[in-house]
Amino acid sequence: MTHPGLPEFWGMIVLGVMLVLSLLLVLNIKLPEIKTNKVKTSKVKNNYRIFILLVSAFKQNRWILMILKLITVTMFLLVIYAGLMGTPIPERNVATVMIWNIWWAGLIISIFFLGSAWCAICPWDTLASWHVKPKLWLLKLNNSLELTPPKWMRSVWPALIMFIGLTWLELGYGITTSPYATALLSLVMVLMAVSFMALYKNKAFCHYVCPVGRTIGFYSQLAPVEIRPLNQNTCDECKTLECFNGTDRVDACPTQLVMGRLTQNTYCTSCGNCVQSCPDNNVSWRLRAPSQEAIESARPHWDEAWFMLVLLTLTSFHGITMMEFWEEGLRGFAQVIGDSGQLLVSFTMGLILSMLIPVSLYALVVELTRRLSKQKVEFKKLFTSLVFVSLPLAFSYHLAHNLNHMIRESVGASQVFLNPLGTSVTYSGVADELLIKNSMLLSENTIFALQALLMIFGFWIAIKVLKRRSALLLSQTGLNVLPVLLFMLAVNGFHLWMLMQPMVMRIGALCVVPTAL
């Protein structure tokens, strides 16, 4: 079963806006501005009261956070039990429905509104903390060896390798269509979280290894929310750094961040420790201009640049594998090289190729931009700075792609939750497709309009990133950044083309009826 593609009408609108924005950049005409000035404390108190009240609730009663963690842990344990004991039919088992149709699709969408909030209630980290560092009323136990992670681990390279590996399992091995494999993967992830917490100090798994956390972290650079000081002077004058060191009652920052020097969301897990530990009540969630970090303040690092670039390639690859031509093309290629069975060799080669081509093109356009520039800028510095254009391009397509999955494929999910093991159910026949279309939370036209707006928004942010960062590095824009602009047009154009094609459903329709007894 397939989803309909974005209509040509919307595709032409997106393409037209892309070309207009590109022309404005080349001609050095001022683009619509995103206000990125820091908000004064007085304005925070007046304009962000909802966020401050929410934070106050967490500070005064930590049971609220505990209740949310209990809910996510309960659902996680249900996924494991249903995957191991329930039906092997993926669209009938709550394990595959919960993880691939609802959680993974909804998680990316939640970042757009809440940043890294999911990390605060992550069941992997919660279970690891309960096992290794349990809190029994006023007593805090620590069963960790508290080793310092080795130097090779202190980067996002481990998370990048994990991300590629999980993509291979998801799309190559077909773990999304196996409730049992999904449950086993869930167990492996929590065992890794427990092991790393038992060995290393702080939360090394969250900081360096977790591919989900690092994806959330990088995408959170584009989110409209952040945890920051209300008054920077208060942080500048602080000598005790409770936000970093913690207190007798509150743990230290799990990713070793100092609030007074925090400029980006990449490694913030939104745990709230800094909010609870600050003696001056100077830390709070607050709103900000979307994509402020990617445009201006995010610092470029070599390993982070590669994660962002591979994130773009794998996001595109997910879309490719859901095109109708993918299976036929993969089988044809497998016949040529003599691959058989699950075609894992053919898939692996396709995955590698899908990463090599965009990365090579990006490296080429960076070198061309460097040569066109009158400024002497090192290739590595230009590579790591301009790579931020890939974030909004990846995020906007990821949102548009997942929005389609979540809205269309969550129809009938309530029936699955009422029967999580999927026993005694069968397909409801040809009525599935009509039921999906007529029971969606949003109309089909609304989905199309939102997808088009997301693609326009992503390209606009990428243009802003390119204009700002090229001006800082090269002291010029216009024709000098034309190679990078063409790369952006090619990537977003390809994403737009994929959205306009029929897309294969992730695991099929969820509409079910009981089997006659």
C-alpha positions as CSV (number, residue, x, y, z in Angstrom):
1,M,0.0,0.0,0.0
2,T,1.3,3.5,-0.9
3,H,0.7,7.1,0.1
4,P,-0.1,9.6,-2.6
5,G,2.7,12.1,-3.5
6,L,2.6,15.8,-3.1
7,P,0.5,17.3,-5.9
8,E,2.3,19.1,-8.8
9,F,0.6,22.4,-7.8
10,W,2.3,22.4,-4.4
11,G,5.6,21.2,-5.9
12,M,5.6,24.2,-8.4
13,I,5.0,26.6,-5.5
14,V,7.9,25.2,-3.5
15,L,10.2,25.2,-6.5
16,G,9.2,28.8,-7.3
17,V,9.9,30.1,-3.8
18,M,13.3,28.2,-3.8
19,L,14.3,30.0,-7.0
20,V,13.2,33.4,-5.8
21,L,15.2,33.0,-2.5
22,S,18.2,31.8,-4.5
23,L,18.0,34.9,-6.7
24,L,17.8,37.2,-3.8
25,L,20.9,35.6,-2.3
26,V,22.9,35.9,-5.5
27,L,21.9,39.5,-6.0
28,N,22.7,40.3,-2.4
29,I,19.2,41.5,-1.8
30,K,18.2,41.6,1.9
31,L,16.2,38.6,2.9
32,P,13.4,38.5,5.6
33,E,15.2,38.7,8.9
34,I,14.9,36.3,11.9
35,K,15.4,38.3,15.1
36,T,18.1,36.7,17.1
37,N,18.8,39.3,19.7
38,K,18.9,38.0,23.2
39,V,15.8,38.6,25.2
40,K,16.1,40.8,28.3
41,T,15.2,39.3,31.7
42,S,12.2,41.6,32.1
43,K,10.8,40.5,28.8
44,V,11.4,36.9,29.7
45,K,9.2,37.3,32.8
46,N,6.4,38.9,30.8
47,N,6.5,37.0,27.5
48,Y,7.5,33.5,28.5
49,R,5.4,33.0,31.6
50,I,4.1,29.6,30.5
51,F,7.7,28.3,30.3
52,I,8.7,29.7,33.6
53,L,5.6,28.3,35.3
54,L,6.4,24.9,33.8
55,V,9.9,25.0,35.1
56,S,8.7,26.1,38.5
57,A,6.5,23.0,38.6
58,F,9.5,20.8,37.9
59,K,11.6,22.6,40.6
60,Q,8.9,22.5,43.3
61,N,7.7,19.0,42.6
62,R,10.1,16.5,40.9
63,W,7.3,13.9,40.9
64,I,5.9,15.4,37.7
65,L,9.1,14.4,35.9
66,M,9.1,11.0,37.6
67,I,5.5,10.4,36.5
68,L,6.4,11.1,32.9
69,K,9.4,8.8,33.2
70,L,7.2,6.0,34.6
71,I,4.8,6.4,31.6
72,T,7.6,6.1,29.0
73,V,9.2,3.2,30.9
74,T,5.9,1.4,31.0
75,M,5.3,1.8,27.3
76,F,8.9,0.7,26.7
77,L,8.4,-2.5,28.7
78,L,5.1,-3.1,26.9
79,V,7.0,-2.9,23.6
80,I,9.5,-5.5,24.7
81,Y,6.8,-7.9,26.1
82,A,4.6,-7.6,23.0
83,G,7.5,-7.9,20.6
84,L,8.7,-11.1,22.3
85,M,5.3,-12.7,23.0
86,G,2.9,-11.2,20.5
87,T,2.0,-11.8,16.9
88,P,4.7,-11.6,14.3
89,I,2.5,-9.5,12.1
90,P,4.0,-6.0,12.4
91,E,0.9,-3.9,11.8
92,R,-0.9,-5.9,14.5
93,N,1.8,-5.8,17.2
94,V,2.1,-2.8,19.4
95,A,5.9,-3.1,19.4
96,T,6.4,-2.2,15.8
97,V,3.4,0.2,15.7
98,M,4.6,2.1,18.7
99,I,8.3,2.3,17.8
100,W,8.2,2.8,14.0
101,N,4.8,4.4,13.3
102,I,4.3,6.6,16.3
103,W,7.4,7.1,18.4
104,W,10.1,7.6,15.7
105,A,7.8,9.7,13.4
106,G,6.4,11.7,16.3
107,L,9.8,12.2,17.9
108,I,11.2,14.2,15.0
109,I,8.1,16.3,14.9
110,S,8.3,17.0,18.7
111,I,11.8,18.5,18.3
112,F,10.2,21.3,16.2
113,F,8.3,22.4,19.2
114,L,10.1,21.0,22.3
115,G,13.7,20.7,21.3
116,S,15.5,17.9,23.3
117,A,12.7,17.4,25.8
118,W,12.4,13.7,25.0
119,C,15.8,13.1,26.4
120,A,14.6,14.1,29.8
121,I,12.1,11.2,29.9
122,C,14.0,8.7,27.8
123,P,13.3,5.1,29.1
124,W,16.8,3.9,28.2
125,D,18.4,6.5,30.4
126,T,15.8,6.1,33.1
127,L,16.2,2.4,33.4
128,A,20.0,2.8,33.4
129,S,19.8,5.3,36.2
130,W,17.5,3.1,38.3
131,H,19.9,0.2,38.0
132,V,23.2,2.0,38.4
133,K,22.4,5.2,40.4
134,P,19.2,4.6,42.2
135,K,17.7,7.1,44.5
136,L,15.9,5.7,47.6
137,W,14.2,8.6,49.3
138,L,17.0,10.8,50.6
139,L,19.7,8.1,49.9
140,K,21.5,8.3,46.6
141,L,23.5,5.2,45.6
142,N,26.2,5.1,43.0
143,N,27.3,1.7,41.6
144,S,29.3,3.2,38.7
145,L,33.0,2.8,38.4
146,E,33.1,6.4,37.3
147,L,35.9,5.9,34.8
148,T,36.8,8.7,32.4
149,P,35.8,7.8,28.8
150,P,38.8,7.2,26.6
151,K,39.8,10.0,24.3
152,W,38.7,8.2,21.2
153,M,35.1,8.0,22.6
154,R,34.8,11.7,23.5
155,S,33.3,12.8,20.2
156,V,30.2,12.0,18.1
157,W,32.0,9.4,16.0
158,P,30.6,6.5,18.1
159,A,27.0,7.9,17.7
160,L,27.6,8.3,14.0
161,I,28.7,4.7,13.6
162,M,25.6,3.6,15.7
163,F,23.4,5.7,13.5
164,I,24.6,4.1,10.3
165,G,24.3,0.7,11.9
166,L,20.7,1.3,13.0
167,T,19.8,2.5,9.5
168,W,21.2,-0.7,8.1
169,L,19.2,-2.8,10.6
170,E,16.0,-0.8,10.0
171,L,16.0,-0.6,6.2
172,G,18.4,-3.5,5.2
173,Y,17.7,-6.2,7.7
174,G,14.0,-5.1,7.9
175,I,13.8,-4.8,11.6
176,T,10.7,-2.5,11.2
177,T,8.7,-5.5,10.0
178,S,9.7,-7.7,12.9
179,P,8.2,-7.2,16.3
180,Y,10.6,-9.7,17.8
181,A,13.7,-8.0,16.3
182,T,12.3,-4.6,17.4
183,A,12.0,-5.9,21.0
184,L,15.5,-7.3,20.9
185,L,16.9,-4.0,19.6
186,S,15.1,-2.1,22.4
187,L,16.7,-4.5,24.9
188,V,20.2,-4.0,23.4
189,M,19.8,-0.2,23.6
190,V,18.9,-0.2,27.3
191,L,21.7,-2.7,28.1
192,M,24.2,-0.4,26.4
193,A,22.9,2.5,28.4
194,V,23.2,0.5,31.6
195,S,26.7,-0.7,30.7
196,F,28.1,2.7,29.8
197,M,26.6,4.2,33.0
198,A,28.1,1.4,35.1
199,L,31.6,2.0,33.6
200,Y,31.9,5.7,33.0
201,K,31.1,8.9,34.9
202,N,28.2,11.2,34.0
203,K,26.2,9.9,31.1
204,A,28.7,8.8,28.4
205,F,26.1,6.9,26.5
206,C,23.8,9.9,26.1
207,H,26.8,12.2,25.3
208,Y,28.8,10.2,22.9
209,V,27.1,7.0,21.8
210,C,23.3,7.3,21.5
211,P,22.3,8.0,17.9
212,V,18.8,9.1,18.8
213,G,20.1,11.6,21.4
214,R,22.7,13.1,19.0
215,T,20.1,13.4,16.2
216,I,17.8,15.2,18.6
217,G,20.7,17.4,19.8
218,F,21.7,18.6,16.3
219,Y,18.1,19.1,15.2
220,S,17.5,21.0,18.5
221,Q,19.8,23.7,17.1
222,L,16.7,24.6,14.9
223,A,14.2,24.4,17.8
224,P,12.4,27.6,19.1
225,V,13.1,26.7,22.8
226,E,16.2,26.6,24.9
227,I,17.4,26.3,28.5
228,R,19.5,29.4,29.2
229,P,20.3,31.9,32.0
230,L,17.8,34.6,32.7
231,N,20.5,37.0,33.6
232,Q,24.0,36.4,32.2
233,N,25.7,38.6,34.8
234,T,24.5,36.3,37.6
235,C,26.2,33.3,35.8
236,D,29.4,35.4,35.2
237,E,29.6,36.1,39.0
238,C,28.9,32.6,40.1
239,K,31.9,30.8,41.7
240,T,30.3,27.5,42.8
241,L,28.8,26.3,39.4
242,E,26.0,24.2,40.8
243,C,24.7,23.8,37.3
244,F,27.9,21.9,36.5
245,N,28.7,20.2,39.8
246,G,25.3,19.6,41.1
247,T,24.3,19.7,44.8
248,D,23.6,17.2,47.6
249,R,20.1,16.9,46.3
250,V,20.5,17.4,42.5
251,D,22.9,15.5,40.2
252,A,25.5,17.3,38.2
253,C,24.9,18.1,34.5
254,P,25.0,14.7,32.8
255,T,26.8,16.1,29.7
256,Q,29.1,18.5,31.6
257,L,27.7,21.8,30.5
258,V,28.2,25.1,32.3
259,M,25.1,27.2,31.9
260,G,26.9,30.6,31.8
261,R,28.9,29.4,28.7
262,L,26.1,27.4,27.0
263,T,25.5,28.6,23.5
264,Q,23.9,25.7,21.8
265,N,21.4,22.8,22.4
266,T,23.5,20.0,20.8
267,Y,24.4,18.3,24.1
268,C,21.7,19.5,26.4
269,T,19.3,16.7,27.4
270,S,16.7,19.0,29.0
271,C,17.0,17.0,32.2
272,G,16.4,20.1,34.3
273,N,19.2,19.5,36.8
274,C,20.6,23.0,36.2
275,V,17.1,24.5,36.7
276,Q,16.7,22.7,40.0
277,S,20.3,23.2,41.3
278,C,20.7,26.9,40.6
279,P,20.6,28.7,44.0
280,D,19.6,32.0,42.3
281,N,16.8,30.5,40.2
282,N,18.5,32.0,37.2
283,V,17.9,29.1,34.7
284,S,14.8,28.6,32.7
285,W,13.3,27.3,29.5
286,R,12.5,30.2,27.1
287,L,11.5,30.8,23.5
288,R,13.9,32.1,20.9
289,A,14.1,32.7,17.2
290,P,14.0,29.4,15.4
291,S,17.3,28.2,14.0
292,Q,19.2,30.9,15.8
293,E,22.1,28.5,16.6
294,A,22.6,27.1,13.1
295,I,22.6,30.6,11.7
296,E,24.9,32.3,14.2
297,S,26.2,30.7,17.4
298,A,26.8,27.0,16.9
299,R,30.5,26.2,16.9
300,P,31.7,24.0,14.1
301,H,33.7,20.8,14.9
302,W,35.1,18.2,12.5
303,D,33.2,15.2,14.0
304,E,30.0,17.2,14.4
305,A,30.2,18.4,10.8
306,W,30.4,14.8,9.6
307,F,27.4,13.8,11.7
308,M,25.3,16.6,10.3
309,L,26.3,15.7,6.7
310,V,25.6,12.0,7.2
311,L,22.3,12.8,8.9
312,L,21.4,14.6,5.7
313,T,22.4,11.6,3.5
314,L,20.6,9.0,5.6
315,T,17.4,11.1,5.8
316,S,17.4,11.2,2.0
317,F,18.2,7.5,1.9
318,H,15.1,6.7,4.0
319,G,13.0,8.4,1.4
320,I,14.7,6.6,-1.4
321,T,14.0,3.2,0.1
322,M,10.3,4.0,0.3
323,M,10.0,4.8,-3.4
324,E,8.2,2.2,-5.6
325,F,11.3,1.8,-7.8
326,W,13.6,0.9,-5.0
327,E,12.8,-2.8,-4.6
328,E,12.8,-3.5,-8.3
329,G,16.1,-1.6,-8.7
330,L,17.7,-3.5,-5.8
331,R,16.7,-6.9,-7.2
332,G,18.0,-5.9,-10.6
333,F,21.4,-4.9,-9.1
334,A,21.5,-8.1,-7.0
335,Q,21.1,-10.2,-10.1
336,V,24.1,-8.4,-11.7
337,I,26.4,-9.0,-8.8
338,G,25.0,-12.5,-7.9
339,D,23.5,-11.5,-4.6
340,S,20.6,-13.5,-3.1
341,G,18.6,-14.1,0.0
342,Q,17.8,-10.8,1.8
343,L,20.0,-8.9,-0.7
344,L,22.0,-7.5,2.2
345,V,25.1,-7.1,0.1
346,S,23.2,-5.1,-2.5
347,F,21.5,-3.0,0.1
348,T,24.8,-2.3,1.9
349,M,26.4,-1.1,-1.4
350,G,23.4,1.1,-2.0
351,L,23.6,2.6,1.5
352,I,27.3,3.3,1.1
353,L,26.7,4.9,-2.3
354,S,23.9,7.0,-1.0
355,M,26.4,8.5,1.6
356,L,29.4,8.8,-0.7
357,I,27.6,10.8,-3.5
358,P,26.2,13.7,-1.4
359,V,29.4,13.9,0.8
360,S,31.6,14.0,-2.3
361,L,29.4,16.7,-3.9
362,Y,29.5,18.8,-0.7
363,A,33.3,18.5,-0.5
364,L,33.6,19.5,-4.1
365,V,31.4,22.6,-3.7
366,V,33.3,23.6,-0.6
367,E,36.5,23.5,-2.5
368,L,35.0,25.4,-5.4
369,T,33.7,28.1,-3.0
370,R,37.2,28.3,-1.4
371,R,38.8,28.9,-4.7
372,L,36.2,31.5,-5.8
373,S,36.8,33.4,-2.6
374,K,39.3,36.2,-2.3
375,Q,39.8,35.3,1.4
376,K,42.3,32.6,2.3
377,V,40.2,30.1,4.3
378,E,41.3,26.6,5.1
379,F,39.2,23.8,3.5
380,K,38.5,22.2,6.9
381,K,37.3,25.4,8.4
382,L,35.0,26.2,5.5
383,F,33.8,22.5,5.4
384,T,32.8,22.6,9.1
385,S,31.1,26.0,9.0
386,L,29.1,25.7,5.9
387,V,27.8,22.2,6.7
388,F,25.2,23.9,8.9
389,V,23.2,24.4,5.7
390,S,22.5,20.7,5.7
391,L,20.6,20.8,9.1
392,P,17.5,22.7,7.9
393,L,17.5,20.8,4.6
394,A,17.5,17.4,6.4
395,F,15.1,18.5,9.2
396,S,12.5,20.0,6.9
397,Y,12.4,16.9,4.7
398,H,12.5,14.6,7.8
399,L,9.5,16.5,9.2
400,A,7.5,16.5,5.9
401,H,8.3,12.8,5.4
402,N,7.4,11.7,9.0
403,L,4.3,13.9,9.1
404,N,2.9,11.8,6.2
405,H,3.8,8.6,8.0
406,M,2.4,9.6,11.4
407,I,-0.9,11.0,10.2
408,R,-1.7,8.3,7.7
409,E,-0.3,5.3,9.4
410,S,-1.5,6.0,12.9
411,V,-5.2,5.5,11.8
412,G,-6.4,2.4,13.7
413,A,-3.6,2.6,16.3
414,S,-6.1,2.7,19.1
415,Q,-7.3,-0.8,18.1
416,V,-3.7,-2.0,18.3
417,F,-3.3,-0.6,21.8
418,L,-6.5,-2.3,22.9
419,N,-5.0,-5.6,21.8
420,P,-1.2,-5.0,22.1
421,L,-0.2,-8.6,21.4
422,G,-2.2,-8.6,18.2
423,T,-4.1,-11.9,18.9
424,S,-7.2,-12.9,17.0
425,V,-7.2,-10.1,14.5
426,T,-7.1,-9.9,10.7
427,Y,-7.2,-7.4,7.9
428,S,-10.5,-5.7,7.3
429,G,-10.2,-6.1,3.5
430,V,-10.5,-3.4,0.9
431,A,-12.1,-1.0,3.4
432,D,-8.6,-0.3,4.9
433,E,-7.6,2.3,2.4
434,L,-11.0,4.2,2.7
435,L,-10.9,4.0,6.5
436,I,-7.4,5.5,6.6
437,K,-8.4,8.4,4.3
438,N,-11.6,9.2,6.1
439,S,-10.2,8.8,9.7
440,M,-7.0,10.9,9.5
441,L,-6.5,13.6,12.1
442,L,-5.7,16.1,9.2
443,S,-7.2,16.2,5.8
444,E,-5.1,15.2,2.8
445,N,-5.0,18.8,1.5
446,T,-3.8,20.0,4.9
447,I,-1.0,17.5,4.9
448,F,0.1,18.6,1.5
449,A,0.1,22.3,2.5
450,L,2.1,21.6,5.6
451,Q,4.6,19.5,3.7
452,A,5.1,22.4,1.2
453,L,5.4,25.0,3.9
454,L,8.0,22.8,5.7
455,M,10.1,22.5,2.5
456,I,10.0,26.2,1.9
457,F,10.8,26.9,5.6
458,G,13.8,24.6,5.5
459,F,15.3,26.1,2.3
460,W,14.8,29.6,3.6
461,I,16.6,28.8,6.8
462,A,19.4,27.2,4.8
463,I,19.7,30.4,2.8
464,K,20.0,32.4,6.0
465,V,22.7,30.0,7.3
466,L,24.6,30.3,4.1
467,K,24.4,34.1,3.9
468,R,25.4,34.6,7.5
469,R,28.2,32.1,7.7
470,S,29.7,32.9,4.3
471,A,29.7,36.6,5.3
472,L,31.6,35.8,8.5
473,L,34.2,33.5,6.8
474,L,34.5,35.0,3.4
475,S,33.4,38.6,4.0
476,Q,31.2,38.3,0.9
477,T,28.2,36.4,-0.5
478,G,26.5,36.6,-3.9
479,L,28.1,34.6,-6.8
480,N,31.0,33.5,-4.6
481,V,28.7,31.0,-2.8
482,L,27.0,29.8,-5.9
483,P,28.5,26.3,-5.7
484,V,27.0,25.8,-2.2
485,L,23.7,27.3,-3.3
486,L,23.5,24.9,-6.2
487,F,24.2,22.0,-3.8
488,M,21.3,23.2,-1.6
489,L,19.0,23.5,-4.7
490,A,19.9,20.0,-5.8
491,V,19.3,18.5,-2.3
492,N,16.0,20.3,-1.6
493,G,14.9,19.7,-5.2
494,F,15.6,16.0,-4.8
495,H,13.7,15.9,-1.5
496,L,10.8,17.7,-3.2
497,W,10.8,15.2,-6.0
498,M,10.6,12.3,-3.6
499,L,7.7,13.9,-1.7
500,M,5.9,14.2,-5.0
501,Q,6.2,10.4,-5.6
502,P,3.9,7.7,-4.2
503,M,5.5,6.4,-1.0
504,V,5.3,2.8,0.3
505,M,3.8,2.5,3.8
506,R,6.3,1.7,6.6
507,I,4.6,-1.4,7.9
508,G,1.1,-1.4,6.3
509,A,-2.4,-0.4,7.4
510,L,-3.4,-0.7,11.1
511,C,-7.1,-1.0,10.6
512,V,-8.1,-4.4,12.0
513,V,-11.2,-6.4,12.9
514,P,-11.5,-9.3,15.3
515,T,-11.2,-12.8,13.7
516,A,-14.4,-14.8,14.0
517,L,-14.1,-17.2,16.8
